[in-house]
Amino acid sequence: MTYGAPAHTGFDRSSITQQQQAVRQVVETMRQNFWNPMSLNDMAEMANFSPCYFNQVFRSIVGIPPSRYLTALRIDAAKRLLIDTTLRVIDICYEVGYNSLGTFSSRFTELVGISPQGFRELADQDNWRLFQAFLQAQQRALPSIFHSHKQIAMGSVYAHQAAQTPVAIKTQRPATPTLIGLYPLPMPQGKPIAYTIAPASRLYMLPPVADGRYYIFATAFEWSQDPRSFLLLDWQREDLLVGMGDRPLWVRNGRYQNHIDLHLRPMQPTDPPLLSALFYFMVLAQQQLELFVQRS
């Protein structure tokens, strides 16, 4: 079961392995041909399922519909082209399978939380100084934005025992803090509703948010001075761990209703790409807070 997937319900347990193999095969084909149009019927035919049944199986295993997964692959590829090449945004738009620059830019901004050009500029050395200052602050203590007395403890963060990674989650002072975001949908896309960093105690805290149903997502990886390591998070990275709550997080009357622990594990090939520029939002929030304090 992947980080965004609900429990396997409505399916015979004896057929789950066959379903998983079929989905993995389709996902691999999608990864290799994400720029080409691919309908639900096309995907279902690859899996040898009916379209309706395939859609159900895919959502049960992956956590999102196949069409949304394909969109995520395209935007993830666009992120890499923006960082690793000098191609124009309009050329990248066509390269990843879009025919309209407006549609591409809108979808990219929606899923990443920042425009394509804005995302490219994050890797610029001048802009990266903001990130470097944030890293230096992390070496001393958590920034003040994460020390608000209004924060409410929500749960703990644990690393999967089978994870082979340099990310030291269980040490007294982790080498790499865990980034945590709260999202309206069961996958980390766009700007999170709230975000924080799990400190050395492994206890994470989130600020108050409006009433509603949310999904909490965590990621940890080895921090470096290379902007690419923060902006492009690939499932093949050995240092990358992810985790998501096993149920929605409810807020009623301004109070969190349930306690959710997060268990981190290595990403799987079928996991949806990590699109949200969460680290950028954290740095931006810290910068805005410091500017406010200076003006006060």
N, C-alpha and C positions, 0 to 999 in steps of 0.2 A: 504494500500500500504506500503510495507516494505522499509527499508532504501536504498536498492539497486534497487528498482523497478521503471521502467518508468511508464508513465500514462497508464491507461487501454484503449488501442485503438484497434479498430477492433472487439470489443465484445459488445453484447447487454447488456445495463446496468441492465436489469431485470434479467440477468443470472449471474451477477458478484457474488452475495451472494452464489449461488450454486457452482460456480467455486472455490471461496475461501474456502468453506467447504470441497470440494473435495481435494484441495491442502493441507489444514491443516491435513486432514486424512492421506494423503500420507506422509507428513512431519513427523507426529507422528510415523508412521510405520518405516520410515527411521531412526529416532532417536533411536528407540527401537531395530533395526536390522541392524545398519550401517555396521557391520563387514561382513554381508552376501552379496554375489553378488546380484545385483538388476538391471535388464535391464530396458530400457525405456518401453518396452512392459509390464513388470511386474507392473511398476508404473501406466501406463495408465489403466491397467486392474483393479487396486485398485480403481481408480477414475471413472471407467466406461466410459472412453473416448477413442477415437482412439489415437494411439501413437503420430501422428502429431499434433492433436488438443491439447492433454495434454501438449506436449512440449511448444506449444504457450501459453497456459493458465498459466503454471507454470512460464515461463519467465516473463509474464506480471505481475504476482502477486508478485513473489519473486525477480525477477531482474536478475537471472542467470539460466542456464539450470539445470535440475534435476540431471544430472550426476555430474556437478561441485558442486552442493549442497551436494551430498553424499560424495564426496571427502573431502569437507570442514568439514563435520561431523566427518569423520575418523581422519583427522589431529587434530581437536579440542580434540577428545578423546585421541589421542596420547600425546598431550600437558599435559593433566591432569595426565596421567599415568607416564609421565616423572617427574612431580613435586611431585605427591602424593605417588609414589611407588618406589621400588628399582629394578624393573624389568629391565633386559638388553634391550638395544635398539632393538636387533633382536627379542626378545620375544614380545615387544610392537608392532613391525612391524606386526607379525602374529596375535596379539590380535585384531588389528583394521582392519584386513581384507586384508592385503597385503601379497603376496607370495614371493616378492623379496625385500631384504634389500636395494639394490641399488635404486630401484624404489621408495620405501618408503622414503629413506633419501633425494633423489632428490626432490620429491614432497613436503616434509616437509620444506626443505630449501627454495624452491621456494615460498611457500605460507606464511611461517612465517617470512622468511628473515634471519634465522640463523639455523644451523644444529641441529638435535635432541639432540646430546650431549651438544652442546653449549647452547641450551635452558635450559637443565637440570642444567647446571652449573650456570645459572643466579640466581637461588634460593639459591645457596651456600652462607653461611653467609659472607665469605670473599669477594666474588664478590658483595654481596648486599651492602657493604659499599659505593660503587660508587653511588648506588641509594639513600642511606641515605644522602650522601653529596648533591645530587641533590635536595632532599626534603628540606634540611636545607636552601639551596640557594633560593628555592622557597618562603620560609617564609620571606626572606629579600627583594628580588626583582627578576625580571626575569633575567636569565643568560644573559651574554653579547652576546651570539650567537643569541639571539632574538632581539637585539637592533641595528642591522646593518642599516646604513643609506640607503642602497640599497633596503631595504624591501619596498614592495608596499602594501598598505591597500587594502583588497579585500572585506570585508563585516563585518557584525556583527553576534553575536551568541545570540540566544534567547532560553529560556527554554519553553517547551510546558506548557500551563496553567494547563492542567489536570495532569501533572506529580507530583506525590507525592514522593518526594525524599529529602534526606538531602543535596544534591548538591545545593549550594546556587549560582546559576548562576546570579541572578538579584541583588544581594547585591552590595554595593559599592566596596567591595573587596571580591570576591568569595572565599569560603573556599577551593574549589577544582577547579584549573584552567582546562580549556578545551583543550585537546590534539587534534591537527588538522593535517591531513596528506593529501598529494596530490598523487593520484594514477593513473596509466595508464588505469585501468579497473574499472568498477562501483562497486567495493567492496574492502575493506581494506585488501589486501593480499600482502605479501612480503614487501620489503623495499620501503618506499614511495619515490617519486621523490623529494619532499620537505616536510618540517614539521615545526610546530611552536606551540606556546601555546597562547591561547587567554587571555590577561591580564584582570585586573579588569574592564577596560572600556568596555569589551565585544567586542572590535574591534579586529579582527584577521588580521595578516599580513603574507605574504609569500615572500620569496626571489625570484629573477628572475630565470626562468627555460627556457629550450629550447622550441622552437615553437612546438605546438602540441595540442592535445585534452586530457584533464585530468578530473578527478573526485575528488571532495573534500569531505572528510569525517571527522566528529568530534565525539569525545566521551568524556564524563565527568563521574567521579565516585569519591567516597569518598576515599581520599588518606590515607594510613596508613603505619606503619613500617613493615608490613607483605609482603614479596615479592610476595606471592601467589595472593594478591589482585590486583597486577599490571599485572601479567603474565597470569592469568586465568579470563577472563571476560565472565560471564555466563548471558544469557538472563533472568534468574530467579532472578538475583540480583536486589534488590529494589533501590539501589543507582546508578544504571547504566543508563545513558542517551546517545542516539546516534542521529546523524543527518547527512544528506547528501544533497548536492546541488540538486535542482530540475532540473538541466540541466548540460551538460558538461561545463567545464571551458576551454576556448580557449585562446591560447597564439600565437600571430602573430607579427613578427618583434620585438620579445623580449618584447612585451607589453601584459598585460592581457586585454582581450577584453570585459569581462562582469563582473558585480558586483553581487556577490551571497551571500545572507544571509543564515545562517544555523539555523534551528529550531530543537532543541533537544527534544527528546521524549523517553519514556521507550522502551526498546527492546521488540519485539513481538516474539512468538514462531516460526514463519516462517522466521524470519530474519536469514540470513546466519551467522555462527559463526564469531567472531572477531579473525582473525588469526594473523594479522601482529603484530610483537613485537615493536610497535611504541615507547613506552616509552624507551625501550632499545636503540633504535637508537638516541633518543634525548639525553640520558645520555652519550652515546658514543661520539656523536658529541661535546657535551660540554667538555668532558674530552680531546678530541683531540685538541680543541681550546685552552684550558688552557695550555696544554703541548706545543703548538706552541708559545703561548705568553711567556712562561717561557724560551724557547730556543732563542727567538728573542732578 
